[in-house]
């Protein structure tokens, strides 16, 4: 098989680049962002959020309005205004070489240049994504790369809890945001996993972070399992009490978020965070079984 690359208008997201093989398709915006706005198995609905109504937006004062648009984006942690929420509403540059799509907006006014490289496997519903944030200023800048996947509503996310033997030391980190109710009915916690449900009828936000040393999360929606694999490095200084993964939900969507090393990056230095996506059929709409998901991604 091979990867087919198609330019087309998609809904009200403008011209997008679609990467397709015989099992999956993935779409990336070029008139703003960038966002990976579409990912699905062939013949199945999109698993990524499509905010066609532009419900979720932030006023960034003199810089304009930031829109989530939906899908997958690259951000910077810690979350601060206005640096994190710099509007990305302008067209982006993109190149395609040997089946790899590279997308990059212009450098922002704070001296950071973002790039996303996307490579769809020619034979499987698998995608490798490399995110880079370069410090193009003249001064060191402290931040962590933050890759955020906004997913369509109505599903359930499962996150493996750390089960590493640690003796007298703690092995699990759980970070809760001030607006997160520990008794929220969408949130369930066991010794081996956390479960977060997206519920369209519950408007209040919920967010939690974890040290996910297994390096993956799974979201079941639209008869598919979306698996996001990411890095855990014990030497990294992860934000938010050393959480390398965070999950956020409200009544509109749910986000699976991976984080990188929080430190000072020198002028010209690049912060890199990579992840791999896999999609599996779930025609019976089963809730994910983490042991089975591990077997699927380790084949």
C-alpha positions as CSV (number, residue, x, y, z in Angstrom):
1,X,0.0,0.0,0.0
2,X,1.0,3.6,-0.2
3,X,0.0,7.0,1.3
4,X,-2.2,9.2,-0.9
5,X,-2.1,12.9,-0.4
6,X,-5.1,15.0,-1.3
7,X,-5.9,18.7,-1.1
8,X,-9.5,19.5,-0.5
9,X,-11.9,21.9,1.2
10,X,-13.3,20.4,4.4
11,X,-16.4,21.9,5.9
12,X,-15.7,25.5,7.2
13,X,-12.0,24.7,7.9
14,X,-10.9,25.8,4.5
15,X,-8.3,23.9,2.4
16,X,-6.9,20.9,4.2
17,X,-4.3,18.3,3.4
18,X,-5.6,14.7,3.7
19,X,-3.3,11.7,4.1
20,X,-4.9,8.4,3.3
21,X,-4.1,4.7,3.0
22,X,-6.5,1.8,2.6
23,X,-7.2,1.7,6.4
24,X,-7.3,5.3,7.6
25,X,-7.5,8.9,6.7
26,X,-6.1,12.0,8.4
27,X,-6.7,15.7,7.6
28,X,-4.7,18.8,8.5
29,X,-5.7,22.5,8.2
30,X,-3.6,24.9,6.2
31,X,-5.6,28.2,6.4
32,X,-5.1,28.4,10.2
33,X,-3.5,26.5,13.0
34,X,-2.3,24.0,12.1
35,X,-4.8,21.5,13.5
36,X,-5.0,17.8,12.8
37,X,-8.7,18.1,12.3
38,X,-9.6,14.6,11.1
39,X,-8.6,11.0,11.9
40,X,-10.6,7.9,11.4
41,X,-10.7,4.4,10.1
42,X,-11.9,4.2,6.6
43,X,-15.7,4.2,6.6
44,X,-16.0,5.3,10.2
45,X,-16.7,8.8,11.6
46,X,-14.1,11.3,12.7
47,X,-12.9,10.8,16.3
48,X,-11.4,14.3,16.6
49,X,-13.5,17.4,17.7
50,X,-14.8,19.6,14.9
51,X,-15.8,23.0,16.4
52,X,-17.6,24.2,13.3
53,X,-19.6,26.6,15.4
54,X,-16.5,28.1,17.0
55,X,-18.0,27.6,20.5
56,X,-14.7,27.6,22.3
57,X,-12.7,30.8,22.0
58,X,-10.6,33.2,24.2
59,X,-10.2,36.9,23.9
60,X,-6.5,37.7,23.8
61,X,-6.8,41.5,23.9
62,X,-4.7,43.3,21.4
63,X,-3.7,40.0,19.8
64,X,-7.2,39.1,18.7
65,X,-9.3,35.9,19.4
66,X,-7.9,32.4,19.8
67,X,-10.2,29.6,18.6
68,X,-9.8,25.9,19.6
69,X,-11.2,24.9,16.1
70,X,-10.9,21.3,17.4
71,X,-8.6,18.5,16.6
72,X,-4.9,18.3,17.6
73,X,-2.7,21.2,18.3
74,X,0.8,22.1,19.7
75,X,0.8,24.4,22.7
76,X,3.2,25.6,25.5
77,X,3.0,24.9,29.2
78,X,2.6,26.4,31.8
79,X,-0.7,27.8,30.6
80,X,-0.5,31.6,30.7
81,X,-2.2,34.5,29.0
82,X,-1.4,35.7,26.4
83,X,1.6,33.5,25.5
84,X,-0.2,30.2,25.5
85,X,-3.3,31.6,23.7
86,X,-1.6,33.4,20.9
87,X,-4.2,33.3,18.0
88,X,-3.2,31.1,15.2
89,X,-5.7,32.2,12.6
90,X,-3.4,32.8,9.7
91,X,-2.4,30.4,6.9
92,X,0.5,28.1,7.6
93,X,3.4,26.8,5.4
94,X,3.4,23.2,4.5
95,X,5.6,20.7,2.6
96,X,5.2,17.1,1.6
97,X,8.3,14.9,1.1
98,X,8.4,11.1,1.0
99,X,4.9,10.9,2.5
100,X,5.7,13.1,5.4
101,X,3.7,16.3,5.9
102,X,5.4,19.2,7.7
103,X,3.3,22.1,8.8
104,X,4.4,25.3,10.4
105,X,2.9,28.7,11.2
106,X,5.1,31.9,11.4
107,X,7.1,32.5,14.6
108,X,5.0,34.2,17.3
109,X,5.8,37.6,18.8
110,X,7.3,35.9,21.9
111,X,10.1,34.3,19.9
112,X,8.8,30.7,19.4
113,X,8.5,28.9,16.2
114,X,6.3,25.8,16.1
115,X,6.5,22.9,13.6
116,X,4.5,19.6,13.4
117,X,5.7,16.7,11.2
118,X,3.0,14.0,10.4
119,X,3.7,10.6,8.9
120,X,0.9,8.1,8.2
121,X,2.0,4.5,8.0
122,X,1.5,3.2,4.4
123,X,-0.1,0.0,5.6
124,X,-1.7,0.5,9.0
125,X,-4.0,3.0,10.8
126,X,-0.9,4.4,12.6
127,X,0.5,7.9,12.6
128,X,3.9,9.3,13.9
129,X,3.8,12.9,15.0
130,X,6.8,15.0,15.9
131,X,6.3,18.4,17.5
132,X,9.0,21.0,17.7
133,X,9.1,24.4,19.4
134,X,12.3,26.4,18.6
135,X,13.4,29.4,20.7
136,X,14.0,32.0,18.0
137,X,14.5,34.8,20.5
138,X,17.8,36.2,21.8
139,X,17.1,35.0,25.4
140,X,16.6,31.7,27.2
141,X,12.9,30.8,27.5
142,X,11.3,28.5,30.0
143,X,8.5,26.3,28.8
144,X,7.4,22.7,28.1
145,X,6.0,21.4,24.8
146,X,2.4,20.4,25.2
147,X,0.6,18.3,22.5
148,X,-3.2,18.4,22.9
149,X,-5.7,16.2,21.2
150,X,-9.3,17.4,21.4
151,X,-11.7,14.5,20.7
152,X,-15.3,14.3,19.7
153,X,-17.9,14.0,22.5
154,X,-19.7,10.9,23.8
155,X,-16.8,8.5,24.5
156,X,-14.8,7.2,27.4
157,X,-11.1,7.7,28.1
158,X,-9.0,5.2,30.0
159,X,-5.5,6.0,31.4
160,X,-3.3,3.3,33.0
161,X,-2.1,4.1,36.5
162,X,1.5,3.4,37.5
163,X,1.9,0.0,39.0
164,X,5.7,0.1,39.3
165,X,6.9,-1.4,42.6
166,X,8.5,1.4,44.6
167,X,8.8,0.1,48.1
168,X,8.6,2.9,50.6
169,X,8.3,5.6,47.9
170,X,5.2,6.8,46.2
171,X,4.6,5.6,42.6
172,X,1.4,7.5,41.6
173,X,1.0,11.2,41.0
174,X,-2.5,12.7,40.5
175,X,-2.9,16.4,39.9
176,X,-6.4,18.0,40.2
177,X,-7.3,21.5,39.1
178,X,-9.2,23.8,41.4
179,X,-12.4,23.4,39.4
180,X,-12.2,19.6,39.4
181,X,-14.7,18.0,41.8
182,X,-13.2,14.7,43.1
183,X,-16.7,13.3,43.2
184,X,-17.4,14.3,39.6
185,X,-19.5,11.4,38.1
186,X,-17.4,11.4,34.9
187,X,-14.3,10.5,36.9
188,X,-13.6,7.0,38.2
189,X,-10.3,5.8,39.7
190,X,-9.1,2.3,40.6
191,X,-5.6,1.0,41.5
192,X,-4.9,0.2,37.8
193,X,-6.7,2.9,35.8
194,X,-8.4,6.2,35.6
195,X,-11.6,6.6,33.6
196,X,-13.0,9.9,32.4
197,X,-16.3,10.0,30.5
198,X,-17.4,12.8,28.2
199,X,-20.9,13.8,29.1
200,X,-22.8,16.4,27.0
201,X,-25.1,17.1,29.8
202,X,-22.5,18.2,32.4
203,X,-21.2,21.7,31.6
204,X,-18.6,22.2,34.3
205,X,-15.1,21.4,33.4
206,X,-12.9,18.7,34.9
207,X,-9.2,18.2,34.6
208,X,-6.7,15.8,36.1
209,X,-3.1,14.9,35.5
210,X,-1.1,11.7,36.0
211,X,2.4,10.2,35.7
212,X,1.5,7.8,33.0
213,X,4.7,5.6,32.9
214,X,3.0,3.1,30.5
215,X,3.0,5.9,27.9
216,X,-0.4,5.6,26.4
217,X,-4.1,6.6,26.7
218,X,-7.1,5.3,24.9
219,X,-10.4,6.9,24.0
220,X,-13.4,4.8,22.8
221,X,-15.9,6.7,20.5
222,X,-17.6,6.3,17.2
223,X,-17.0,2.5,17.1
224,X,-13.2,3.1,17.3
225,X,-10.4,2.9,19.8
226,X,-8.1,6.0,19.5
227,X,-4.8,5.2,21.1
228,X,-2.3,8.0,21.8
229,X,1.3,6.9,22.8
230,X,3.7,9.4,24.3
231,X,6.9,9.5,26.2
232,X,7.7,9.2,29.9
233,X,11.2,10.1,31.0
234,X,12.0,10.0,34.7
235,X,14.7,12.6,34.2
236,X,12.2,15.2,32.8
237,X,10.8,18.0,34.9
238,X,7.2,17.7,33.8
239,X,4.8,20.6,34.7
240,X,1.9,20.3,37.1
241,X,3.5,18.3,39.8
242,X,5.4,16.0,37.3
243,X,2.4,14.9,35.3
244,X,3.3,13.8,31.7
245,X,-0.3,13.3,30.8
246,X,-3.5,15.3,31.4
247,X,-7.2,14.9,30.6
248,X,-9.7,17.7,30.3
249,X,-13.4,17.5,29.6
250,X,-16.5,19.7,29.6
251,X,-19.9,19.4,27.9
252,X,-18.4,19.9,24.4
253,X,-15.4,17.7,24.1
254,X,-12.6,15.8,25.9
255,X,-8.8,16.4,25.5
256,X,-5.9,13.9,25.9
257,X,-2.8,15.9,26.5
258,X,0.9,14.9,26.6
259,X,3.7,17.1,28.0
260,X,7.4,17.3,27.7
261,X,10.4,18.6,29.7
262,X,9.9,22.0,31.5
263,X,13.2,23.9,31.4
264,X,15.0,26.9,30.0
265,X,15.6,26.5,26.3
266,X,18.5,28.5,24.9
267,X,18.3,30.7,21.8
268,X,18.2,28.4,18.8
269,X,17.4,25.3,20.9
270,X,14.4,23.1,20.1
271,X,12.0,21.4,22.4
272,X,10.7,18.2,20.9
273,X,7.7,16.0,21.9
274,X,6.7,13.0,19.8
275,X,3.8,10.7,19.9
276,X,2.2,7.9,17.9
277,X,-1.5,7.4,17.2
278,X,-3.2,4.1,16.4
279,X,-6.8,3.4,15.5
280,X,-8.6,0.1,16.1
281,X,-12.0,-1.1,15.2
282,X,-14.6,-1.2,18.0
283,X,-17.8,-1.9,16.2
284,X,-19.4,-3.3,19.3
285,X,-18.7,0.0,21.1
286,X,-17.0,-1.7,24.0
287,X,-15.3,0.2,26.8
288,X,-11.6,-0.2,26.5
289,X,-9.8,-3.0,28.2
290,X,-6.3,-1.7,28.9
291,X,-4.6,-5.1,28.8
292,X,-6.1,-5.8,25.3
293,X,-5.0,-2.3,24.2
294,X,-1.5,-3.0,25.3
295,X,-1.5,-6.2,23.2
296,X,-2.8,-4.3,20.2
297,X,-0.1,-1.6,20.3
298,X,2.7,-4.0,21.0
299,X,2.1,-6.3,18.1
